[in-house]
């Protein structure tokens, strides 16, 4: 009788010649029991530049191949409209309360300049498909899996008494796709590359952008080349890929445009993909040389992957306790999670989310879909949405102690700065830079209409600057601050120097203004004056520029100018219901049935000084959280989960354990695919925002940090009675080597890269012990605070009894 059983973590298979050991179930990863029915459920692998999606079909396999730069150019972008010439007109209408009329002006101007319709950003699309057709037979004992530590997507099955295996990873070390096919009997198969299928209703759109797509086959190589109709400076003109195929112990020949392999003991496919910026110069021979230099030893190539991807993944470990749910097949795991989350479920999802983001961060930060696409028409073009989505996608990279991955975020924005400068000049008539709400292959702000008034949002560059400055706070890298981060921040501040105007009360007016993607309850237009988020972003930017300017040696005149600007900022408002108002003018009514939480911006990352110094503002912000949560609760979490993640960041940072636990539970229950990819909405729409936001909320609930201050377990979920986190980073160049807790106390091991004194705030304290007693004392004026002296490179252990 042929059967499969699980012994420990290894799958053993009964074959014609006896028992044979198959793949080990991954210690950190998942196992699935059926192939992907659609691309959204495929197994994911990626190295931040190339991403693959493995369906897992035994006989007729599809592996979708993506490249981070493959945003298909649908047109050569027009310049941003000359909105600046009509800014006075827009402001006059806004002053009269004619918001809808003001919103019509950019649309009218776009028609004058030949736009004719809304212009979308270039969509992120599949590069090509690798197809494998294997000899058919009766299937049993099928499994597929992903190992988060190695990035391997594996498929295994029994067929007519023999076992077959496929294992694939995208190497971060060697920039290769590596695929191994093996079995307990000879491998008979066909391989070929092809363009991703185009649905009939997509053909005009795709063929209007793709000029050519050709595939060639020789006895040793599969080659794919594709080029675009619309070509402009700064983007690839096309892409080329070469796969070297090596069959051990068998034969390979070309038959009918396919590479046919017979009776092989093992087949190794190693593929390299590269953008081509000059289609007259083929890259095929260079790619073949690259492949030849890397060899065809799967285990050696995998060792490089473990040393790069694996090392990144293992930087942080969350342990919340074992449970039977964690051993469920992924399809059952997702169903079980919907019934109510558990610590064991959250622990696995934490790993999955980090795997998704690590795998899709490298050349660029994650798009809306990370580094994966199986459609020519992805939602919102799967670009970078800078009014919330991409910021959530990267929101845990610093606290997870993977700061080098933030370079992708910085690199992308630096490449776009020439476009951003044009935006600022043409849209607002200012110096500096303007980051659009949507971008992909270029940085022009050209996506908007009368409803979505996106050319009139001013906060993109300031928000980006805040995230970049946080990199410095975590790492202390003064050279990067001076050479790359501060110049971006300074140009962002120059924009406000020119854009802001004074109102009758002497305070600045943000006119036009926009609270992403919401409109007041008593106005149909999203266009307003003085949206709270716009004020928050500008204030944070100016404060950060003053801090950073003192570090890098900015002139006193420039610093004083920013100090003066801060004094002219309008005050935040608390509405009649005790909530933090989303718009400062009192005549605007709240609209809480919405996915964004923009008015809480000042609590997303660090708690803004305005809120630390004014508890009434913090309480009003929490009233806003409750109002937004009522909407979320009614809709099973709701759409656009990145907004739910932002709510969780706010509640974690402000120490709201019950609310934070509820939000983590909602994210755990409703937004996971069987591939342990994440969704945009409850139960649907492949999207990577929450893969960034989920671990961000969890880590914020375990430790909150500012320069010179650490708060441990500020919002620990009531369900997490005991657990630990290892490797978490804090602001101030501190790493939590280990933080463990029980109902009766905690123990923390800290290592600082520099000598410093910090205040450590605890959830409770009756007594404490330290491995360096002379360096720890009770903070004066507190009952749950310690003053801790940290020495560079020395680990310090502190145990606390509640």
Secondary structure, DSSP 4 states (H G I P E B T S, - for coil): ---EEEETTEEEEEETTEEEEEEEPPSSEEEESS--SSGGGSEEEE-SSEEEEE---SSEEEEEEEETT-EE--SPPPPPP--GGGHHHHHHHHHTT-HHHHHHHHHHHHHHTT--SPPPPPEE---EEEEEEE----EEEEEEEEETTTTEEEEEEEETTEEEEEEEEEETTTTEEEEEEEEEEEEEEEEEEEPPP--GGGHHHHHTTEEEEEEEE-SSEEEEEEEES---TTS-SEEEEEEEEEEETSEEEEETTEEEEEEEEEEEEEEEEEEES-TTS--HHHHHHHHHHH-S-HHHHHHHHIIIIIHHHTT-EEE----GGGGS-HHHHHHHHHT---HHHHHHHHHHHHHHHHHT-SSS--BTTBT----SS-GGGG-EETTTHHHHHTTTTTTTT-GGGHHHHHHHHHHHHHHHHHHIIIIIS-SS----SEESSS-------SSS-GGG---HHHHHHHHHHHHHHHH--HHHIIIIIHHHHHHHHHHHHHH-EE-TTSSEE--SEE-TT---TT-S-SEES-BHHHHHHHHHHHHHHHHHHHHHT--HHHHHHHHHHHHTPPPP-B-TTSPBPSBSSTTPPP--SSS--GGGGGGTSS--HHHHS-HHHHHHHHHHHHHHHHHHHHTTT-S-HHHHHHHHHHHHHTT-HHHHHHHHHHHHHHSB-TTS-BEEETTEEE--HHHHHHHHHHHHHHEEEETTEEEETTT--TT--SEEEESEEETTTEEEEEEEEETTEEEEEEEESS-EEEEEE-S--SEEEETTGGGEEEPTT-SSEEEEEE-BT-EEEEEEE-
